[in-house]
């Protein structure tokens, strides 16, 4: 369990944090997951494994990318779409790196360090 997932599972979450998680999931689904699922196949592996792991994989994308705004997610999708040469889902880490690059590029001067969820 990562530090981020440990925080998400904590009973001491602030009021309204479930709504923030729902918003984050909706953003990631709209701008990363849906286009990714239309474009690429589920990562290779036995069918039984993939059925059980798909939800965990999706949660990993939401966990990695949920802190980014819509414009950053759109830019990250475009970067990964242009560069990913495999036929399977690009790893969440590839999207995370693209989102961090996009956040820096889209941030006003002097604010790039504050744009990444890793720095929050």
HELIX and SHEET records of a PDB file:
HELIX    1   1 UNK A    3  UNK A    9  1                                   7    
HELIX    2   2 UNK A   17  UNK A   28  1                                  12    
HELIX    3   3 UNK A   29  UNK A   33  3                                   5    
HELIX    4   4 UNK A   34  UNK A   39  1                                   6    
HELIX    5   5 UNK A   47  UNK A   65  1                                  19    
HELIX    6   6 UNK A   70  UNK A   83  1                                  14    
HELIX    7   7 UNK A   92  UNK A  106  1                                  15    
HELIX    8   8 UNK A  112  UNK A  114  5                                   3    
HELIX    9   9 UNK A  117  UNK A  119  5                                   3    
END                                                                             
